[in-house]
Amino acid sequence: MPKNANSKVRAKVWLTPDQVDALRTACYETGAPYLQQRNEAIIALTYDTGLRVGELVDVDVEMLRERNSELYLPGHIQKDYPNDNSPGPVTLELSADVTRILSSYLNSRWKESSALFPARSSDRITTQGVRNLLHKVAETAGVRPYLVDGSRGEAGDVTPHGLRHSVAYRMMNAEGGNTLYDVRNRLRHRSIQTTERVYDHLIKV
């Protein structure tokens, strides 16, 4: 077991890129057909940007810029846990894959809403709604996330924050040339010390 593996601040659950791909595929094998593209867009956007779930559900369509290739995050929806201070606005560049998914999703949404991700019975999905859909697609895909103690979890351990941790894993292991500073900038930590405490055990030596 890695040193300090039980530290509360360390990332305890994460997924590999192949597991995230499996979640996205499973979106089209579960749930109502009119929600499937939305669900994939939720997973893809979270995995690209590392948005916290409280930020994700507050994203409005108007925050997408430059033909859906950029996401503008105003300060008031950003969460800087644990004290919820709001930093200044930022613009996140989105991958070509996510831009394509969002564009297709917006062209065929079943419901018009100012919120990027509406729900069946309301104009905006809730944080619990996001958690529920992740559990369902993880179960369908048979995804067992990696845990900090070296074991494998169950589908119910796949969470929105686990997807955020998976961004750090991808950047430091599947993509070349990234540093902890790059991870800090993508996940919008206030300091590099936070990034080090949470993710140093995910770096492959």
Secondary structure per residue as TSV (DSSP state, phi and psi in degrees):
chain	resnum	aa	ss	phi	psi
A	1	M	-	360.0	134.9
A	2	P	-	-61.3	151.5
A	3	K	T	-58.0	136.7
A	4	N	T	61.5	28.0
A	5	A	T	-63.2	-23.0
A	6	N	T	-90.9	4.7
A	7	S	-	-58.7	136.1
A	8	K	T	-63.9	-26.8
A	9	V	T	-85.4	-12.5
A	10	R	S	-76.2	144.7
A	11	A	-	-62.2	125.1
A	12	K	-	-104.8	-17.1
A	13	V	E	-139.7	133.7
A	14	W	E	-155.7	164.5
A	15	L	-	-122.1	152.7
A	16	T	-	-85.1	163.7
A	17	P	H	-55.7	-39.1
A	18	D	H	-63.5	-36.1
A	19	Q	H	-69.5	-37.1
A	20	V	H	-66.2	-39.9
A	21	D	H	-59.5	-38.3
A	22	A	H	-65.5	-37.6
A	23	L	H	-62.3	-44.6
A	24	R	H	-63.4	-41.6
A	25	T	H	-63.2	-40.7
A	26	A	H	-66.5	-18.7
A	27	C	G	-58.4	-28.3
A	28	Y	G	-95.3	9.7
A	29	E	G	-119.2	3.8
A	30	T	S	-149.0	155.0
A	31	G	S	80.9	172.1
A	32	A	-	-64.3	137.5
A	33	P	H	-54.3	-36.7
A	34	Y	H	-73.4	-10.3
A	35	L	H	-100.2	-9.5
A	36	Q	H	-65.5	-43.1
A	37	Q	H	-68.2	-37.5
A	38	R	H	-59.3	-44.6
A	39	N	H	-64.0	-40.7
A	40	E	H	-64.5	-40.4
A	41	A	H	-62.2	-38.2
A	42	I	H	-61.1	-48.0
A	43	I	H	-65.7	-45.5
A	44	A	H	-62.9	-43.8
A	45	L	H	-67.1	-42.3
A	46	T	H	-62.6	-42.9
A	47	Y	H	-72.1	-25.8
A	48	D	H	-78.7	-41.8
A	49	T	H	-101.9	-23.2
A	50	G	-	74.7	22.9
A	51	L	-	-57.1	140.0
A	52	R	-	-72.4	152.6
A	53	V	H	-62.6	-33.0
A	54	G	H	-67.3	-27.1
A	55	E	H	-79.1	-43.7
A	56	L	H	-54.6	-47.1
A	57	V	T	-71.9	-16.4
A	58	D	T	-92.6	-3.0
A	59	V	-	-70.5	131.0
A	60	D	B	-103.2	157.6
A	61	V	G	-57.1	-38.4
A	62	E	G	-66.4	-11.6
A	63	M	G	-81.0	-10.2
A	64	L	E	-83.2	132.5
A	65	R	E	-127.8	167.8
A	66	E	T	49.6	56.5
A	67	R	T	56.5	42.0
A	68	N	T	69.4	21.0
A	69	S	T	-97.9	-5.4
A	70	E	E	-136.7	147.1
A	71	L	E	-119.6	118.0
A	72	Y	E	-92.2	121.8
A	73	L	E	-110.1	105.7
A	74	P	-	-66.7	156.3
A	75	G	G	-59.5	-33.5
A	76	H	G	-71.7	-17.4
A	77	I	G	-99.2	-5.8
A	78	Q	-	-80.0	139.0
A	79	K	-	-111.7	126.6
A	80	D	-	-115.2	79.6
A	81	Y	T	-64.0	149.4
A	82	P	T	-93.0	2.5
A	83	N	T	-103.2	0.4
A	84	D	T	60.1	22.5
A	85	N	-	-65.5	143.8
A	86	S	-	-98.0	116.4
A	87	P	-	-77.9	-175.8
A	88	G	-	-74.7	167.3
A	89	P	-	-66.0	150.6
A	90	V	E	-136.6	158.0
A	91	T	E	-119.7	123.3
A	92	L	E	-103.8	127.9
A	93	E	E	-77.2	134.4
A	94	L	-	-102.0	149.6
A	95	S	-	-68.1	160.6
A	96	A	H	-61.5	-37.0
A	97	D	H	-62.7	-46.6
A	98	V	H	-68.6	-38.2
A	99	T	H	-58.2	-43.0
A	100	R	H	-64.3	-45.3
A	101	I	H	-63.7	-45.3
A	102	L	H	-64.0	-41.0
A	103	S	H	-63.1	-44.5
A	104	S	H	-64.6	-43.4
A	105	Y	H	-61.3	-45.8
A	106	L	H	-67.4	-28.3
A	107	N	H	-74.6	-14.9
A	108	S	T	-134.1	21.4
A	109	R	-	-60.5	143.0
A	110	W	S	-80.9	-13.0
A	111	K	S	-140.4	132.8
A	112	E	-	-83.0	129.5
A	113	S	-	-157.3	147.8
A	114	S	S	-67.6	-28.6
A	115	A	B	-72.6	141.4
A	116	L	S	-63.8	-37.4
A	117	F	S	-123.1	90.2
A	118	P	-	-75.4	166.7
A	119	A	-	-112.1	175.5
A	120	R	S	-56.1	-51.0
A	121	S	S	-108.2	8.3
A	122	S	S	-150.4	168.9
A	123	D	S	-80.1	-5.9
A	124	R	S	-147.6	129.6
A	125	I	-	-66.5	150.2
A	126	T	-	-95.5	166.5
A	127	T	H	-61.4	-37.9
A	128	Q	H	-67.8	-33.9
A	129	G	H	-61.6	-39.4
A	130	V	H	-66.0	-43.1
A	131	R	H	-61.1	-43.2
A	132	N	H	-62.9	-42.5
A	133	L	H	-67.7	-35.1
A	134	L	H	-65.2	-42.2
A	135	H	H	-61.2	-41.7
A	136	K	H	-66.1	-47.2
A	137	V	H	-71.6	-31.6
A	138	A	H	-66.0	-39.1
A	139	E	H	-66.1	-43.5
A	140	T	H	-61.6	-40.8
A	141	A	H	-80.3	-12.4
A	142	G	T	67.9	31.2
A	143	V	-	-81.8	127.1
A	144	R	-	-117.2	106.7
A	145	P	-	-68.1	163.1
A	146	Y	E	-85.0	140.7
A	147	L	E	-114.4	157.2
A	148	V	T	-64.5	-24.3
A	149	D	T	-85.7	5.7
A	150	G	S	94.1	-5.9
A	151	S	-	-91.7	-177.8
A	152	R	B	-115.8	139.0
A	153	G	-	-88.7	-164.2
A	154	E	-	-115.2	173.1
A	155	A	G	-56.2	-35.8
A	156	G	G	-66.9	-11.9
A	157	D	G	-86.5	-6.9
A	158	V	-	-79.6	116.6
A	159	T	-	-129.6	165.8
A	160	P	H	-57.9	-40.1
A	161	H	H	-71.4	-28.5
A	162	G	H	-63.6	-35.3
A	163	L	H	-65.3	-38.6
A	164	R	H	-61.4	-44.3
A	165	H	H	-62.4	-32.9
A	166	S	H	-66.9	-25.8
A	167	V	H	-62.5	-45.5
A	168	A	H	-63.3	-42.6
A	169	Y	H	-59.9	-46.5
A	170	R	I	-61.2	-45.9
A	171	M	I	-65.0	-33.8
A	172	M	I	-94.8	-9.7
A	173	N	I	-127.4	-42.8
A	174	A	I	-90.6	-24.1
A	175	E	S	-107.7	141.0
A	176	G	S	-88.9	149.0
A	177	G	S	87.6	-0.1
A	178	N	-	-87.3	150.0
A	179	T	-	-119.1	173.9
A	180	L	H	-61.1	-28.8
A	181	Y	H	-66.3	-37.4
A	182	D	H	-64.7	-40.7
A	183	V	H	-63.6	-44.2
A	184	R	H	-57.6	-44.4
A	185	N	H	-66.4	-39.4
A	186	R	H	-69.4	-40.9
A	187	L	H	-89.4	-5.1
A	188	R	T	61.6	43.6
A	189	H	-	-73.0	150.3
A	190	R	S	-70.0	-29.1
A	191	S	-	-144.3	155.7
A	192	I	H	-66.8	-25.7
A	193	Q	H	-62.6	-38.1
A	194	T	H	-61.7	-46.2
A	195	T	H	-60.0	-43.0
A	196	E	H	-63.6	-43.9
A	197	R	H	-64.3	-38.8
A	198	V	H	-81.1	-33.9
A	199	Y	H	-124.8	2.1
A	200	D	G	-63.1	-26.8
A	201	H	G	-77.5	-7.1
A	202	L	G	-89.3	-7.0
A	203	I	S	-78.9	123.0
A	204	K	-	-75.9	128.1
A	205	V	-	-89.1	360.0
